[in-house]
Amino acid sequence: MKNGFAVFFAVIVALGGSWLGFVVAPAIQLGKAKQAVILNSTDTWPQQRTGEATLGLQIYRANGCAACHTEQIRQDGVAAEVTLTSLGKSKPEDLKAFVRSLFILPELATLTNDLAATLKDWKGDLPATILTTSDKAVADAFADRLKAAGAKSETRVVAIGADLPRWGVRRSVAADYLYDFPVQLGSLRVGPDLADVGARLSDANWQLLHLYAPKLSVTNSAMPSFKFLFDVRKIGSTPSPDALNLPPGFAPAAGYQVVPKLEAKELVAYLLSLRADAPLYEAPFSPITSAKP
Amino acid sequence: MNSAENNLDCNAKIDASCRVPLLALFGGAALWLVVGLMLAVLASLTFHAPEMFARCPFATYGHLAPAANDLLVYGFAIPAGLGVVLWIFARLSHAELVLPLVPVVAANLWHLGVFIGLATILGGGGSGFTWLEFPRVAAMLLGVSFVLIAISAVATFAQRQERELYPSHWFLLAALLWFPWIYSTANLFLVTTWPVRGVTQAVINWWFADNLVFVWLALVGVGVAFYFLPKIAGRPLHSRFYALFAFWTLILFGTWAGIPQGAPVPAWLPTTSALASLLLVIPLIAIAVIVFKTVWGANTVCKGGPFCYLRFGMTAFILSGLLLIVQACPQFSRVLEFTWFGAAQTQLQILGFFAIVVFGAIYEILPRLVDGGLPFPKFVRAQHWCFMLGTLLLVGSLAFAGVKQGQAGLDPAAALPGLRIATLGWTFFLLGSLLFAANIFVMTIRWKLSLVKIVIAYIKSPLETSEVKS
């Protein structure tokens, strides 16, 4: 290590590698991304936001909402599900006994515990998902055996993950963020994920009430109240049409009303514009395929 | 005997040449550390009483948390680290600091930039990118000041009398090169009117965050520790070859970590990142071996002094690296991603590792800078305890909160008990930082008073004698 310049050059190469890999390469690969086409449709995704929602994105940024909220729905992988749709002539008890007799099969060895638990809870109602496995071939073989026993079933491939379907109907993909600046994916969920909040909680009034007093809808919410986005005004000759309809305990003094400022309305417009509810080629809705009638 | 006296004399001259720049860098760093930790305590109070700041926009969690984080890294970590780098370079070169006025000006510009950045974030002007919230003006000030300080450091480096590079040289020179590179890249691509499109912004942001918080802090922290550990332990670094190996593997693998596993980006990005993170175990083992073999069996008495700081800090670094690797394993990241576990790792890296290593170095340097030494030498040990307890409480409780939250399916309520203990951890850090601030500010004031005394003595000194002589 006596030659300072050789070391300097080698350091530049070593560091520059990650620069090329994680700055230049993604910029080339994703920088010219265009809108995606929605599955089974000619419409494109995503749509450009309205002016109000674009301004709302800046309110979201200015208040650092991304410190506590993410905007990404993850998918861990896919699984094959076998769902019973008809029992044929057999009774639920017979079918349970039949499935239990299959426990000796080697391919079901790792699944018997889950299967036994599912059968124990199942009261014979249809349709019922009785087997979930990561191996489609196992699911198909299982469905064939059910068929042989006279029952009908469907084998479906479904997306799995802790976020699905809790926070959205499909995972987030790169295309969803095409028009965002800044893109605020967030890294910490102190509160819920917001990638699909516009579809999940589409009532603008609910959103305004929630911003004004988070504890109204979630009693133990850790979200700070954003009262500074609202005006408390004296009610004049007629109440403002925008005034919040607050329950007692949250309402201001008699003769006063709570009216959202422009910022609050813009923020809500942005929140409602957050949707991940169009099926795309790379992220179709679950179930992905259905087979085995 | 004679050469030793010469050496002492020479070292005293070197320390004197570093005095003003280092006091400027450390003084501002101490101020921002105190302010940053105060903001962090306030932010943490949100989890006790969310309604507290409902009427003041600048004090909501979304303003306070990024402001606190930026102050810890840009306000404290980088200037404090640069001060130590300047001193190490001067000492390793056996030369006085070259262009000593440049770092003084740069330090003041830097702290001005941090002030503008802080005001902008609290006013709602943050850019929305993690670790890049500062507006363009502040970013430009920081970039220019960094380059100025780096110029002074490299010019001092060029004065060295032996061609041989020390292991610390590699780490610190790489750090001086890497920060302007990543900071300018990230700012030019993101904090601009023509940003890159869509999710590429997030990729560049992740790349920058990893390279700033993990790689840059690691380069400086480990480089500083590799200088001071052998010095204090009175044994050579074990060994040069291991250090070289650790350096190359750290910059080869560390720079590729940081893309989260569940990210909505092309799959090759998180996969490459996971692989690089797993390979990080190689430099971690190498650094652990070096530290262990250098320190083990040394006859140095610790007593809460710099040696304790460095040992604790390096242990925290190994742990922080391991937590980073855990987060990159898909199996664990499914549970831990989006939880407080990530915040635990970040704070362990910034406060548990970097701050403590740099404080160890600063407490080794400070007594030599100004005649009379530290005003409150007992505070050193007290601060060590504050920081140690702070690290255990803060990182432990945040990691615990993260695991609980992940196991409960990301239920926010599951994290609350941990977050409330974390407030206590922040408070301990704040106490410790106040002790440091007391030392550095009293020291600076004493030094300035002594300057005033010299001037007064000069003015008052009788002129007749010289006239008589002439």
Interface residues (C-beta under 8 A of the other chain):
Chain A: M1 K2 G4 V7 F8 V11 I12 A14 L15 G17 S18 W19 G21 F22 V23 P26 A27 Q29 L30 G31 K32 A33 R61 A62 N63 G64 C65 A66 A67 C68 T70 Q72 R74 D76 G161 A162 R166 R171 S172 V173 A174 A175 D176 Y177 L178 Y179 D180 F181 P182 V183 Q184 L185 G186 S187 L188 R189 V190 G191 D193 P214 K215 N220 S221 A222 M223 P224 S225 F226 K227 F228
Chain B: T46 F47 P50 E51 M52 F53 A54 R55 C56 P57 T60 Y61 G62 H63 A65 P66 G124 G125 G126 S127 G128 F129 T130 R163 E164 L165 W170 L173 A174 L177 W178 W181 I182 T185 F189 L190 P195 V196 R197 G198 V199 T200 Q201 A202 V203 I204 N205 W206 W207 N211 L244 W248 I251 L252 T255 W256 I259 P260 G262 A263 P264 V265 P266 L269 T272 R334 E337 F338 T339 W340 G342 A343 Q405 G409 L410 P412 A413 A415 L416
